[in-house]
Each structure stands twice: as C-alpha cells, then as structure tokens.
Amino acid sequence: MKIKKYAKILVIAIAICYILAVIVSSMMIRQMTQITYNATAFGTTIREDIIDFKGNTAQRNYYDFYGEPTKQKENQISMAKEFKIKTICAVSLFPLWREYYLNPFIMDGDQYSIIRSYGDEQRIIYGSNAYPFTYPLVLYAIDNAFE
C-alpha cells in the first residue's frame, strides 16, 4: 500500500514540475523573436528554416552539397499559426533544451542546429545523431509554418 502512495506522490510531483516548466517555457517563448533551424549533412547545410515572429514570415531555403541555393519558399504566418507554433514549442519545453545533443557512436547520421533569437541575444542548440525527447514536436511546429 505504501508503494502506491509513494507512486501517486511521485506522479503528482512530476506533473507539478512539468506544469511549472511549461509556465517558464511559455514566458521565454513569448520573448522569442525568431527560430532558425538548419539541417546539415556531411558538414553542409542542406535546409534552412527561418521563422520570424516580428515580421510574421517563414522562409525555407534548400541548398545543394556545395552550399548553393536551389529552392526557396516563403509564407506569411497568421497570428493563429504563430500561436500554434509557440504553444507547441512551450509544451515541448523547447526554451529549456540543453546546448548539445551528441551521439559519438554514430558517425554517418544527420546533424542539426536550432538558433533561438531573443532580440539581440541568440542561443544555439546543436545535435549530431541525438535529439531531445520532444524534438519531433518542435520539428512539427517548424514544418507547420510552411503548410
């Protein structure tokens, strides 16, 4: 019976911590002015997504393996879409991610970087074959800007 009680307390404590983290994340997201996502392969950026919350635009640039631009797409972001992107990022605790996610045991996978801009300040997240648990949610939010 004690185990059930302790498990219940643990679940409640985790839920409270998550809710507090989402609140902090939401406050940080509110101040975010831009998200830049770079997908790289073999050390070269092959796709760059720029979501500018100030200008309400989303720009996707594709590059070849020589770094030359091949295709570009630009969308306007409505307030509803901006709200959806920021909500997903807040729930995924995106502003609280670490700086590096590395898996040294895989050498031929993919790399990415995400730059979060807050006015004049930038924070960079870099990953190489390793991802935060909520990475798919943030990638979905970024892709949603181009639908």
N, C-alpha and C positions, 0 to 999 in steps of 0.2 A: 504494500500500500504506500510506503514511503517513496518508492521509486516513481510511482505515478504522480505523487505530489511534487517531487523534485523535477520531474519531466515537465509537468504543467508550468511550474515556476520558470523553468529554463525557456520554454516556448514563449511565455509572456515577456520575459526579459529580452529575448531576441527580437520579438515583434516591436517592443518599445524602442529598442536601439535602432531598428530599421526605420521606424517612423521618424525618429529624431534625425537620422542620417538623410532621409528624404527631405525633411524640412531644411536642413543645412544645404543640401544639394540644390534645392529649389531656389534658395536665396542666391546661391552662386550662379545658377543658370540665368536668373533674372538680369544679372550684370554682364552676362556673356554677349559680346558683340559679333563674334564670328567663329565658325568652326571650319577648319581646313583639314581634309582627310586625304592622305597620299598613300596610294597602293604602289608598292615597288616590287620589281622582280630583277634579280641579278644586279642590284645596286642602282637601278634606273627607275624613276617614277614613270609608271605607265598610265596612271589615272589620278587626277587631282579633282577633288570636290571642294568647292568653296561656298559656304552658306553664310551670307552677310545679313545679319539681323538688322543692321542700321539701314541698309539700302533695300531690304526685303527682296534680295535676289539669291538665286542659287546658280552656280556656274560649274559645269563639269567639263574638264579638259582631258582628252586622251592623247598619249604620246607613243611614238614608236621606241624601239630599243636604243635609238641614237639620241633620244631626248627631243625629237622634232614633233611639234603638234600635228595631230592627224585629224582630230574632230573636236568640235566644241558644241556644248548645249547650254542654253541659259533660260532660266524660268524666273518668273516673279513668284514670290511667296506671299500667300494671303495671311492675314492675321490668324485664321483658323489653323492653317498648316504650320505656322510658326509656333502656335500654342501646342500643337500635337508634337512637334519635334522637341520642343523644350520640356514638355511633360514626360515624354519617353526618356529623354536624357536624365531628367531629375529622378525618375523612378529607378533607372538603372544605376544611379549613383555615379554617373559619368564624371562630374567635377571632383570626385574623391578618388579616382583611379591613381595608381602609382605611376611613376615616370617611365619605368621599363618593365617589359614583359618579354623575357628571353628564354628560349629553349635551346641550350647548346648541343643537344643530342641530334637535332635535325639541322642539316646544313643546306638543303636544297628547297626549302619551302618558300613561304611568302613573308614579306616584311611590310610594315605599315607605320605611318606616323599620323598623329592627330594633333593639330595645334588648336588650342582653345585660346581665344583672344578676349581680354577684358580691358577694353580701352587701349592704353599703351602697353599693357602687360600681356605676355604670352606664356602659356605653359604647354610644353610638348610631351606627348606620350609616344613612346617608340615600342614597337613589338616586332619580334622575329620568331615566328612559329610558336608563339604563346599569346594567349588572349585573356583578358579579364572575363570573369564568369558572365557578365552582362554585355559583352562585346556584340553579340548578334542583335540585341535590341538597339544599340546605338547605330550600328550599320544599317538596320532597317529604317531608323529615323532619318539618317542621312540620305538613303536611297529614296525615301518618301518625298524629299524636296524636289525630286526630278520626275515624279509621276503626274 
